[in-house]
Structure formats: structure tokens, C-alpha cells
Amino acid sequence: MIYDSFGPNPRALRMFLHEKGLTLPKTDVDLMGAENRRAPYTDKNPGGQLPALELDGGPVIGETVAIFEYLEEKHPSPALIGRTAEERAETRQWQRRVELRITEHLYNGFRFAEGLSLFQSRMRVLPEAADGLKATVRDNLGWLDGLVAGRSFIVPDRFTVADVILYCALDFGRGVGQGLDAKAKNLVAWFERVGARPSAAASLHPMSSSIGFAG
């Protein structure tokens, strides 16, 4: 069973499942109301984050990428991480680059600024760091834009979890003041390409329209 909610990471899992052609039972958790930060949810997932996957028998996987890895092993086709050891290593390399250089900074830039009122009671926030984090995102998107020239996807020739993670983050980002710079033409084309996939629209949470940004 999936513990689901509004947000870019839960959306990434929904997009992954759609690409895989998988349907799993879901329970919606009220992220906006901080239901994920208290019992009984934290009894299952002490990290308090979303999404999470509860396995038969009760164990809960509470990290999005770990859920991707588990489901890929159980359902290897179509491969969104890789069919071979070499492909999987290449995907994980780009996934880590995307997360460590871009998405984590984007999310914290939001949490420490526009999302401050929502997050200040849930975690340590550093409002003084927000501008620097957002600038780091812009710098690293410029770096990535040059690397993906001539490619259809982040990993050459293959649609992977790296695309899913980055697309959901950037679609969220454009609603909270961290949109792609039009000068990053390679990434803009990539973003439009991924956004045209059926999984992009299918993965949007129903709350997206009322909240005013994508998740």
C-alpha cells in the first residue's frame, strides 16, 4: 500500500507507477495538516516524509528512491532504472547529480522562504539560506543544460527515474518562484518533452489546482 499525498515526491512515485503500468492501493495522508509528522503515521515511518510503501506483513519503505528500487526489482519492465548493471549505475549517477545539485536545494529554498510558515514548526528552517540555495539551483541547472544538449532525456537515450525526479521538482518549482530560465533551452525542451508524457498529467494530485502549484 502507498501512503500518498500532495507534493513533488509523492507525485514522482505516482508518475513512476503510471510509467510502469502499476496500480497499488493508496491511503492519502494530509501533508498540509502535518499528519505525516505525528503518530500513527510516524509509528510506521519515523522519518515522517511522504510517500511511503507498506509491504505485506507490515515493513514500511519511507524513501522515494528506495521505493523505486524495490518496485523495479519486483517489476523490471519497462526499466526505469536499468536492465543491466551498467545501465543501473548510469541512472543512479544521474539521479544523484539531480538530487544533490538541484532538487534538494530547490525544496529547501522553498521551505525556508515561501513555505516558511508551513515548515517552521516541523523542522529547523534557515531563512537566511534561501536566496543562496535558489542561486545554487540556478547555477546547477545551467550546468545540466549544457550536459543534456542533443539528448532526449537526462540519461542518454533512456527515460529514467532521473527524469521523473527532476521533472516533478521543476514543475513544482515553477509554481513557487523557481521556474526554469528560458535561456536553458535544452532543459526547457526536455521539460516540455517529459510534460507531454501521459504520466505527467496523470500523476498530478487533485489538490494541485486548489493550491495553485504542481504536486
C-alpha positions, 0 to 999 in steps of 0.5 A: 500500500502507498501512503500518498499525498500532495507534493513533488515526491509523492507525485514522482512515485505516482508518475513512476507507477503510471510509467510502469503500468502499476496500480497499488492501493493508496491511503492519502495522508494530509501533508498540509495538516502535518499528519505525516509528522505525528503518530500513527503515521510516524509509528510506521515511518519515523522519518515522517516524509511522504510517500511511503510503501507498506509491504505485506506483513507490515515493513514500511519503505519511507524513501522515494528512491528506495521505493523505486528500487524495490518496485523495479526489482519486483517489476523490471519492465519497462526499466526505469532504472536499468536492465543491466548493471551498467545501465543501473549505475548510469541512472543512479549517477544521474539521479544523484547529480539531480538530487544533490545539485538541484532538487534538494536545494530547490525544496529547501529554498522553498521551505525556508522562504515561501513555505516558511510558515508551513515548515517552521514548526516541523523542522529547523528552517534557515531563512537566511539560506534561501536566496543562496540555495535558489542561486545554487539551483540556478547555477546547477541547472545551467550546468545540466543544460549544457550536459543534456544538449542533443539528448532526449532525456537526462540519461542518454537515450533512456527515460529514467527515474532521473527524469521523473525526479527532476521533472516533478521538482521543476514543475513544482518549482515553477509554481513557487518562484523557481521556474526554469530560465528560458535561456536553458533551452535544452532543459526547457525542451526536455521539460516540455518533452517529459510534460507531454508524457501521459504520466505527467498529467496523470500523476498530478494530485487533485489538490494541485489546482486548489493550491495553485502549484504542481504536486 
